[in-house]
């Protein structure tokens, strides 16, 4: 189950079941979705979560930087 942890600067980071870490980027205009970006240099995955829900969706993985374990979510 994905969960959040605090960063050194007091912001949130998302950790998935495979221990990939995503940094919080922004929320949408009505505050219902949180956008995250993978913090690994070679990983360009984007994740959306629904605020207050357990929804965890990988939105984008760029060609050439696909990490096979990441796709099994």
For each residue, the residues with C-beta under 8 A, 3 or more apart:
1: 17 54
2: 14 15 16 17 49 54 56
3: 14 15
4: 12 13 14 15
5: 12 13 15
6: 10 11 12 13
7: 10 11 12 13 23
8:
9:
10: 6 7
11: 6 7 23 24
12: 4 5 6 7 24
13: 4 5 6 7 21 22 23 24 39
14: 2 3 4 21 22 24 36 47 49
15: 2 3 4 5 19 20 21 22
16: 2 19 20 22 56 73
17: 1 2 73
18: 69 70 72 73
19: 15 16
20: 15 16 38 40 43 45 67 69 70
21: 13 14 15 38 39 40
22: 13 14 15 16 36 37 38 39 45 47
23: 7 11 13 36 37 39
24: 11 12 13 14 34 35 36
25: 35 36 37
26: 34 35
27: 31 32 33 34 35 51
28: 31 32 33 35
29:
30:
31: 27 28 51
32: 27 28 50 51
33: 27 28 48 49 50 51
34: 24 26 27 48 49 50 51
35: 24 25 26 27 28 46 47 48
36: 14 22 23 24 25 46 47 48 49
37: 22 23 25 44 45 46 47
38: 20 21 22 43 44 45 46 47
39: 13 21 22 23 43
40: 20 21 43
41:
42: 65 67
43: 20 38 39 40 61 65 67 70
44: 37 38 60 61 62 65
45: 20 22 37 38 58 59 60 61 67 70
46: 35 36 37 38 58 59 60
47: 14 22 35 36 37 38 56 57 58 59
48: 33 34 35 36 55 57 59
49: 2 14 33 34 36 53 55 56 57
50: 32 33 34 53 54 55
51: 27 31 32 33 34
52:
53: 49 50
54: 1 2 50
55: 48 49 50
56: 2 16 47 49 73
57: 47 48 49
58: 45 46 47 61 70 71 73
59: 45 46 47 48
60: 44 45 46
61: 43 44 45 58 65 66 67 70 71
62: 44 65 66
63: 66
64:
65: 42 43 44 61 62
66: 61 62 63 70 71
67: 20 42 43 45 61 70 71
68: 71 72
69: 18 20 72
70: 18 20 43 45 58 61 66 67 73
71: 58 61 66 67 68
72: 18 68 69
73: 16 17 18 56 58 70
